[in-house]
Amino acid sequence: AQEMLSSAITELNERRSSFNHDLAVASNALPEGVSVVGLSHDGEIISITIDTPLEGHALGYARTLVNSGMFEEVIVTRMSLQEDGQLRFVITIVTAD
């Protein structure tokens, strides 16, 4: 039982370390003028909601994430116009195993 618990704790620590690294890569890739307004994760899926005045910022951000080679898939899953004129994008990242 002790060995199983120890193994489970080790696996959780490895997953947390991997998630923190993925999040650091995604954060460092954010272009100037982009605001993160939401963040969620569910296992191997990270969803980042951003506001930006220009569509090109969001698409450039998605391309930078793809080009990093760190993620299995990057999907722009939603785009909407906010009352203040900002464009809101949800970018879904599938992390590599």
N, C-alpha and C positions, 0 to 999 in steps of 0.2 A: 504494500500500500504506500509506503514511504517513497519507494522508487517511482511509482506512478505519479504521485504528487509532485515530486521533484522534476520529472519529465514534463509534466503539464506546465509547471512554472517556467521552466526553460523555454518551452515553445511559446508561451505568452510573451516572455521577454524578447524573444527573437522577432515575433510579429510586431510588437510595439516599436522595436528598433527599426524594422523595415518601414513601418508606417511613418515614423518620424522622419526617416530619410526621404521617403516619397514626398511628404509634405514640404520638406525643406527645398527639394528640387522644384516643386510646383510654386512655392512662394518666391524663390529666387528668380524665377522666370517671368514674374509679373512685370509688365511694362509700366512706365510712368503714366499717370493719368487714369489708371485702372484701380477701382476700389473693390475690395472683397466685402460683400455684404452677407455672405452665408457660406457655411462649410459643413459638410456632413460626410460620414463614412460608414460603410456597412461591409465589413470584411475586406474584400478586394476591390471595392468600388469607392471612389472619392468623388463627391460632387462639390464643385466650387461655383458659387453664384457671384458674378462680378457686375459692376456698373461701369460704363465707359461712355464718353461722348462720341466715340468713333467705332464703327463696326470693325474696321481694320485692326484695331488694338486687340479685340477679342479673337479674331481669326489668326492674327500673328502670334498671340499667346498660345492658342491651340497648336499651331504649327511648331512653335518652340518646344512644347511638351512632347509632341510626336518626334521631333528631331533629336531630343535628348536620349532616345533609345531606352529610357527607363520604364516606359509604360507599354502595356500590351495593346491598349486602344485608347484613343482620345476622341470624344464625341461632343459636338456642340448640340445639346439636347433641347435647348429652348432659347428663344430670343423674344423680348418684348420691349415696348417703348414705355418709359416711365413718365409720370406727369411733369417732372422737371426737365424732360427732354433727353435724359440719359437713356442709353440702351442697356437693358439687363440681359445677361447671358447666363445660362447654366451650362457648365462644362463638366462632363462626366469622364472620369479617368478610371480605366480598368488597370489595376496594378499587375505587374508581372509576378508570377509565382516564385 
